[in-house]
Amino acid sequence: MAVSRHNVVAAGLKNGFILLWNCQSGEQYGQHLTGHTGSVQCVAFSPDGAVLASGSADKSIRLWDTQSAKGEPLTGHTNYVRSVAFSPDGAVLASGSEDKSIRLWNVQTQSAKGEPLRGHTHWVTSVAFSPDGAVLASGSHDQSIRLWDVQTQAPKGKPMGIVGIVMYSVAFSLDGAILASGASDGSIYLWDITKFCSCNVLAPTPPPPDVSHPAPTWPIHLDNGWVKGPNNELLFWVPSSYRTSLSHPSLLNVLGKKDISQFVKLNFDDMAIGDQWAKCYTSSTSGLLSSASCL
């Protein structure tokens, strides 16, 4: 999935189709984009939003004109294309594949730039350009991150990584000095690329025991209507008529649905869950605080 600067959302599907939506209204733009013969593994918009790149299990990349919906194929990879990324100026596209290689493409001429970048010994899962477009980072199932000089297409320094941990995604900081990588152990590693070392690790933070609102992904039991918290504790009960349309408070819109009004959104302001129920009681004559929702 990708979002353009013009608030267009693109999503690739298993059937090879690509759908485009208006992020504000939730309405779909025209018909789906067709051309891939395998599942769409990745999508990315050019910086100006005029071009959409997609990588597929059919081993090809397609560059789509977002106005005409026409897409031209780029071929060269010999296995699934797992990641695509545009350079900051939109002139170059990088692609990472399960064939263990990275390729650079001239977007204007829709042709390959030089030979494939090789060095990874397993699938290339992610690629990202530095803010100045001079460096390309790649993450792989071989448990390493590699940096490449875009101009010379040569490796920069030695591979970075943690033994036994796969780096699934990579992204540069705005100043290009730090590289963040999402890892298979659930952590985010921050790398100082000027020193080629890990400078910090952001580990998953468990929710506090007195959770004041449900987690973003709600395990709701449709048979009895109870929503459970991260520790499998009962949080609140949902009437049967609302169970299939319950949405999280942080949800702004739903794409692909004809009637957005069918979704039920809860407001957790002043909500008291678990041991906090006592806060709902007051010694006033009313007995219960009218402003609190107590479960």
Sequence and secondary structure as in RCSB ss.txt:
>XXXX:A:sequence
MAVSRHNVVAAGLKNGFILLWNCQSGEQYGQHLTGHTGSVQCVAFSPDGAVLASGSADKSIRLWDTQSAKGEPLT
GHTNYVRSVAFSPDGAVLASGSEDKSIRLWNVQTQSAKGEPLRGHTHWVTSVAFSPDGAVLASGSHDQSIRLWDV
QTQAPKGKPMGIVGIVMYSVAFSLDGAILASGASDGSIYLWDITKFCSCNVLAPTPPPPDVSHPAPTWPIHLDNG
WVKGPNNELLFWVPSSYRTSLSHPSLLNVLGKKDISQFVKLNFDDMAIGDQWAKCYTSSTSGLLSSASCL
>XXXX:A:secstr
 EE TTSEEEEE TTS EEEEETTT  B SS B   SS EEEEEE TTSSEEEEEETTS EEEEETTT  EEEE 
  SS EEEEEE TTSSEEEEEETTS EEEEETTTTEE SS B   SS EEEEEE TTSSEEEEEETTS EEEEET
TT  B S  B  TT  EEEEEE TTSSEEEEEETTS EEEEETTTTEEEEEE      SS SS  SS  B TTT 
EEE TTS EEEE  GGGGGGEE TT    TT S GGGSEE   TTEE GGGGGGGB SSTT B TT EE 
